[in-house]
């Protein structure tokens, strides 16, 4: 089977990039599929996450990212020009490759992918949730923005309706797409299975996520300001890409002394194993990979019940704690509870490692392979 994935880039750290790298590697190395990844950005840059040499990476080199330094008018004109070039190049490449299945990760290609008559079955997959799909970085809103988002969503739904299948990451988000009859739920997989588990005895709390509004690092720091005075022998480590300076300023204002804001690392497994509690403070998610990674390493998770995915991954009181979304006081209480009850912390960590087995890579990929076979022959 020949599979083509469409995504902007692979050189940046992120959940979508990690999931795509893991899935493409599995399909190529385990299933023996012929897998291509077509990208528009990051020419000459290596993938951030490991990727099988059997996966064919094709760089179209459109470079949409370079237009954002210009004024609105010039940016708009350049975007339209690049979009026309992208459409032409993508059509030519798909006509050349003649894939069995083409998978859009719902970026710029979703606007025209259904119109390319290359003979492939078209599938879409979303790595966020519907409610926040167009609002990644800020809470700014206005009447005009809300109006534009409604019109844009109406147009998107019309395009999604034409796909053979539309894959979402959680049952919670599936409920948000009631006007579609082609929705399938496939959770993200745990991207690795470590050889050992955390002892949950080190006095270290870990969080992983970009330094951006969505990930709620500011909420985590506010919660940690309530934890630190009572537990000065514990340290908080945050790993993520993006601009950490605003959060460093917040740390200073809060007077935090036992908190470390780190850049992304390719050795995140070691960081998990050296920690004893994982915290997810996101305002919204699609299906947080970091939860699965932490659970696979035997960490209990204290997580906001943000839309979407937390409740699909974590069982409250069994392998972690559900915290009311955005409630920093309750988040602090949850962290303190696991700090102060080592027996419960260790028990939940062991349960997390067992329970995440249902989302291990081979189990999740069985569902993808089944879907591919179904749409290819259906």
C-alpha positions as CSV (number, residue, x, y, z in Angstrom):
1,X,0.0,0.0,0.0
2,X,1.3,3.5,-0.8
3,X,0.4,6.2,1.8
4,X,1.0,9.9,1.5
5,X,0.9,12.2,4.5
6,X,0.6,16.0,4.1
7,X,2.0,18.2,6.8
8,X,3.9,21.6,7.0
9,X,7.1,20.4,8.6
10,X,8.8,17.9,10.8
11,X,11.8,19.8,12.2
12,X,10.0,21.4,15.1
13,X,9.1,19.6,18.4
14,X,5.4,19.0,19.0
15,X,2.8,16.4,19.5
16,X,1.6,16.3,15.9
17,X,5.2,15.9,14.6
18,X,6.0,13.2,17.1
19,X,2.8,11.2,16.3
20,X,3.4,11.5,12.6
21,X,7.0,10.3,12.8
22,X,6.0,7.3,15.0
23,X,3.1,6.3,12.8
24,X,5.0,6.7,9.5
25,X,7.9,4.7,10.9
26,X,5.6,1.9,12.0
27,X,3.8,1.7,8.6
28,X,7.0,1.6,6.7
29,X,9.1,-0.7,9.0
30,X,6.4,-3.0,10.4
31,X,3.7,-3.1,7.7
32,X,6.0,-2.7,4.8
33,X,4.0,0.2,3.3
34,X,5.5,2.7,0.9
35,X,5.1,5.9,3.0
36,X,5.7,9.5,1.8
37,X,5.5,12.7,3.8
38,X,5.1,15.8,1.7
39,X,6.0,19.1,3.4
40,X,6.1,22.8,2.6
41,X,8.5,24.2,5.3
42,X,11.9,23.5,6.8
43,X,13.9,22.8,3.7
44,X,17.3,21.2,4.6
45,X,16.4,20.6,8.2
46,X,16.4,17.2,9.8
47,X,13.2,15.8,11.5
48,X,13.2,16.6,15.2
49,X,12.0,13.1,16.1
50,X,13.4,9.8,14.8
51,X,12.1,8.8,11.5
52,X,12.7,5.5,9.6
53,X,15.0,5.7,6.6
54,X,12.3,3.8,4.7
55,X,10.0,6.8,4.9
56,X,10.3,9.1,1.8
57,X,10.4,12.8,2.8
58,X,9.5,15.1,0.0
59,X,10.2,18.8,0.4
60,X,8.0,21.0,-1.8
61,X,9.8,24.1,-0.4
62,X,6.8,26.5,-0.5
63,X,8.0,28.4,2.6
64,X,4.7,29.9,3.8
65,X,6.4,30.8,7.0
66,X,8.5,33.5,5.4
67,X,5.5,35.7,4.5
68,X,4.6,36.5,8.1
69,X,7.2,39.3,8.5
70,X,5.4,41.4,5.9
71,X,2.5,43.8,6.2
72,X,-1.1,42.5,6.1
73,X,-1.7,43.5,2.4
74,X,1.6,42.1,1.1
75,X,1.3,39.0,3.3
76,X,-2.1,38.3,1.9
77,X,-1.0,38.6,-1.7
78,X,2.1,36.4,-1.1
79,X,-0.1,33.8,0.6
80,X,-2.5,33.6,-2.3
81,X,0.5,33.3,-4.7
82,X,2.1,30.6,-2.6
83,X,-1.1,28.7,-2.2
84,X,-1.5,28.5,-6.0
85,X,2.0,27.2,-6.3
86,X,1.4,24.7,-3.5
87,X,-1.8,23.5,-5.2
88,X,-0.1,23.0,-8.5
89,X,3.0,21.2,-7.0
90,X,0.9,19.0,-4.8
91,X,-1.4,18.0,-7.7
92,X,1.7,17.1,-9.8
93,X,3.3,15.1,-7.1
94,X,0.2,13.1,-6.2
95,X,-0.5,12.4,-9.9
96,X,3.1,11.1,-10.1
97,X,3.0,9.0,-7.0
98,X,-0.6,7.7,-7.5
99,X,-1.0,6.8,-3.8
100,X,-3.7,4.5,-2.5
101,X,-4.5,6.8,0.4
102,X,-3.7,10.5,1.0
103,X,-3.9,11.8,4.5
104,X,-4.3,15.5,5.3
105,X,-3.4,16.8,8.7
106,X,-5.9,19.7,8.1
107,X,-3.5,22.4,7.2
108,X,-3.5,24.5,4.0
109,X,-4.1,21.4,1.7
110,X,-7.5,20.7,3.1
111,X,-8.8,23.7,1.0
112,X,-8.3,21.8,-2.3
113,X,-7.2,18.2,-1.6
114,X,-10.6,16.7,-2.5
115,X,-10.4,18.3,-5.9
116,X,-7.1,16.5,-6.9
117,X,-8.2,13.5,-9.0
118,X,-5.1,11.3,-8.4
119,X,-7.2,8.2,-7.6
120,X,-6.4,8.1,-3.9
121,X,-8.8,7.9,-1.0
122,X,-8.7,11.1,1.0
123,X,-8.6,11.0,4.8
124,X,-8.3,13.9,7.3
125,X,-7.0,13.8,10.8
126,X,-7.2,16.6,13.4
127,X,-4.6,17.0,16.2
128,X,-6.5,19.5,18.2
129,X,-10.2,19.7,19.2
130,X,-12.9,21.5,17.3
131,X,-13.6,24.2,19.9
132,X,-10.0,25.5,19.7
133,X,-8.9,24.6,16.2
134,X,-8.6,28.2,15.1
135,X,-7.4,29.6,18.4
136,X,-4.1,28.1,19.2
137,X,-2.2,30.8,21.0
138,X,-4.4,33.5,22.6
139,X,-7.6,34.2,24.3
140,X,-8.2,37.3,22.3
141,X,-11.7,37.5,20.7
142,X,-14.0,40.0,19.1
143,X,-17.2,40.0,17.1
144,X,-15.4,40.1,13.8
145,X,-13.1,37.2,14.8
146,X,-16.1,35.1,16.0
147,X,-17.9,35.9,12.8
148,X,-14.9,34.9,10.7
149,X,-14.4,31.7,12.7
150,X,-18.1,30.7,12.1
151,X,-17.8,31.3,8.4
152,X,-14.4,29.5,8.2
153,X,-15.8,26.5,10.2
154,X,-18.8,26.2,7.9
155,X,-16.4,26.1,4.9
156,X,-14.2,23.5,6.7
157,X,-17.1,21.2,7.5
158,X,-18.2,21.2,3.9
159,X,-14.7,20.1,2.9
160,X,-14.5,17.5,5.7
161,X,-17.8,16.0,4.5
162,X,-16.2,15.2,1.2
163,X,-13.5,13.1,2.8
164,X,-13.8,9.3,3.0
165,X,-13.0,9.4,6.7
166,X,-12.3,12.1,9.3
167,X,-10.3,10.9,12.3
168,X,-10.5,12.7,15.6
169,X,-8.5,11.9,18.7
170,X,-11.1,11.5,21.4
171,X,-14.7,10.4,21.9
172,X,-15.2,13.8,23.6
173,X,-14.3,15.7,20.5
174,X,-16.3,13.3,18.2
175,X,-19.4,14.7,19.9
176,X,-18.4,18.2,18.6
177,X,-18.8,17.1,14.9
178,X,-22.4,15.9,14.9
179,X,-23.1,17.3,11.4
180,X,-20.6,14.8,9.9
181,X,-21.3,11.1,9.4
182,X,-17.7,10.1,8.5
183,X,-16.1,10.6,11.9
184,X,-13.8,7.9,13.3
185,X,-12.1,8.0,16.8
186,X,-8.5,6.8,17.0
187,X,-6.5,7.9,20.0
188,X,-2.9,8.9,19.8
189,X,-0.5,6.1,20.7
190,X,2.1,6.1,23.4
191,X,5.2,6.9,21.4
192,X,7.6,4.7,23.3
193,X,7.8,1.8,25.8
194,X,10.8,2.4,28.2
195,X,12.8,-0.5,29.5
196,X,12.4,0.8,33.1
197,X,9.9,2.8,35.1
198,X,10.2,5.7,37.5
199,X,10.5,4.8,41.1
200,X,8.3,7.9,41.9
201,X,10.7,8.6,44.8
202,X,12.7,11.6,43.4
203,X,11.5,14.9,44.6
204,X,10.8,16.2,41.1
205,X,7.7,17.2,39.3
206,X,7.7,17.5,35.5
207,X,5.7,19.2,32.8
208,X,6.2,19.1,29.0
209,X,4.7,21.6,26.5
210,X,5.4,24.6,24.4
211,X,5.7,28.0,26.1
212,X,2.4,29.2,24.7
213,X,-1.0,30.2,25.9
214,X,-2.6,26.8,25.0
215,X,-0.2,24.9,27.3
216,X,-1.1,26.9,30.4
217,X,2.5,27.2,31.8
218,X,1.4,30.4,33.5
219,X,-1.3,28.5,35.3
220,X,1.2,25.8,36.4
221,X,3.6,28.4,37.8
222,X,0.7,30.0,39.7
223,X,-0.1,26.6,41.2
224,X,3.5,25.9,41.9
225,X,3.7,29.2,43.9
226,X,1.2,27.5,46.2
227,X,3.1,24.2,46.4
228,X,6.6,25.5,46.9
229,X,6.4,27.1,50.3
230,X,5.1,23.8,51.9
231,X,7.5,21.6,49.9
232,X,10.8,23.4,49.3
233,X,12.6,20.1,48.9
234,X,10.7,19.5,45.6
235,X,11.7,20.9,42.2
236,X,9.5,21.6,39.1
237,X,11.1,21.1,35.7
238,X,9.3,22.3,32.5
239,X,10.5,21.3,29.1
240,X,9.3,23.0,26.0
241,X,10.0,25.0,22.8
242,X,9.0,28.6,22.2
243,X,9.7,31.8,24.0
244,X,10.2,31.2,27.7
245,X,11.0,34.8,28.7
246,X,7.4,35.8,29.7
247,X,7.3,32.8,32.0
248,X,10.7,33.5,33.5
249,X,9.4,37.0,34.3
250,X,6.3,35.4,35.9
251,X,8.6,33.1,38.0
252,X,10.4,36.2,39.3
253,X,7.2,38.0,40.2
254,X,6.0,34.9,42.0
255,X,9.3,34.5,43.8
256,X,9.8,30.9,42.7
257,X,13.1,29.4,43.6
258,X,12.6,25.7,42.8
259,X,11.4,25.9,39.3
260,X,13.4,25.3,36.1
261,X,12.2,26.3,32.5
262,X,14.2,24.1,30.1
263,X,14.3,23.9,26.3
264,X,13.0,20.8,24.5
265,X,15.1,17.7,24.8
266,X,15.5,14.6,22.6
267,X,16.1,12.6,25.8
268,X,12.7,13.2,27.3
269,X,12.4,9.6,28.5
270,X,15.3,10.1,30.9
271,X,13.6,13.3,32.2
272,X,10.4,11.4,32.9
273,X,12.2,8.6,34.6
274,X,14.0,11.0,36.9
275,X,10.6,12.5,38.0
276,X,7.8,11.4,40.3
277,X,4.7,13.4,39.2
278,X,3.6,14.7,35.8
279,X,1.4,17.8,35.5
280,X,-0.7,18.8,32.6
281,X,-1.9,22.4,32.9
282,X,-3.1,22.9,29.3
283,X,-6.1,25.1,28.6
284,X,-7.1,22.9,25.7
285,X,-5.7,19.9,23.8
286,X,-6.4,17.4,21.1
287,X,-5.2,14.2,22.8
288,X,-2.1,15.1,24.8
289,X,0.8,12.8,23.8
290,X,2.8,13.9,26.9
291,X,0.2,12.3,29.2
292,X,0.7,9.0,27.5
293,X,4.5,9.4,27.5
294,X,4.5,10.1,31.3
295,X,2.1,7.2,32.0
296,X,4.3,4.9,30.0
297,X,7.2,5.9,32.2
298,X,5.2,5.1,35.3
299,X,4.3,8.6,36.4
300,X,1.0,9.5,38.1
301,X,-0.6,12.5,36.3
302,X,-2.3,15.6,37.8
303,X,-4.2,17.0,34.8
304,X,-6.7,19.6,34.0
305,X,-9.9,18.2,32.5
306,X,-9.4,20.5,29.5
307,X,-11.1,19.8,26.2
308,X,-10.1,17.2,25.0
309,X,-8.4,13.9,25.8
310,X,-7.6,13.9,29.5
311,X,-10.6,11.8,30.5
312,X,-9.8,9.4,27.6
313,X,-6.3,8.9,28.9
314,X,-6.4,9.2,32.7
315,X,-8.7,7.5,35.2
316,X,-9.4,9.8,38.1
317,X,-8.1,8.3,41.4
318,X,-6.6,5.3,39.7
319,X,-3.6,6.4,37.7
320,X,-3.9,10.2,38.2
321,X,-6.1,13.0,39.3
322,X,-8.6,15.1,37.3
323,X,-8.5,18.8,38.1
324,X,-11.2,21.3,37.2
325,X,-9.9,23.1,34.1
326,X,-8.1,26.3,34.9
327,X,-8.4,26.0,38.7
328,X,-4.9,26.6,39.9
329,X,-5.8,26.2,43.6
330,X,-7.1,22.7,42.9
331,X,-4.1,22.0,40.7
332,X,-1.8,22.9,43.6
333,X,-3.9,20.7,46.0
334,X,-3.6,17.7,43.6
335,X,0.2,18.1,43.4
336,X,0.5,18.4,47.1
337,X,-1.7,15.3,47.6
338,X,0.7,13.2,45.6
339,X,3.8,14.8,47.2
340,X,2.4,14.1,50.7
341,X,1.2,10.5,50.1
342,X,4.1,8.6,48.6
343,X,2.2,5.2,48.8
344,X,-0.6,6.6,46.7
345,X,1.9,8.2,44.3
346,X,3.7,5.0,43.7
347,X,0.5,3.0,43.4
348,X,-0.9,5.4,40.8
349,X,2.4,5.4,38.9
350,X,2.3,1.6,38.6
351,X,-1.4,1.8,37.5
352,X,-0.5,4.4,34.9
353,X,2.1,2.1,33.3
354,X,-0.4,-0.8,33.2
355,X,-3.3,1.2,31.9
356,X,-1.5,2.9,29.1
357,X,-0.8,-0.5,27.5
358,X,-4.2,-0.2,25.8
359,X,-2.8,2.8,23.9
360,X,0.6,1.2,23.0
361,X,1.7,1.8,19.5
362,X,0.9,-1.6,18.0
363,X,-2.6,-1.6,19.4
364,X,-3.4,1.9,18.0
365,X,-1.8,1.1,14.7
366,X,-4.0,-2.0,14.3
367,X,-6.9,0.5,14.1
368,X,-5.2,2.6,11.5
369,X,-4.3,-0.4,9.3
370,X,-7.9,-1.7,9.6
371,X,-9.2,1.8,8.6
372,X,-6.8,1.8,5.6
373,X,-7.9,-1.6,4.4
374,X,-11.6,-0.7,4.9
375,X,-11.5,2.6,2.8
376,X,-9.2,1.1,0.2
377,X,-11.5,-1.8,-0.6
378,X,-14.8,-0.3,0.6
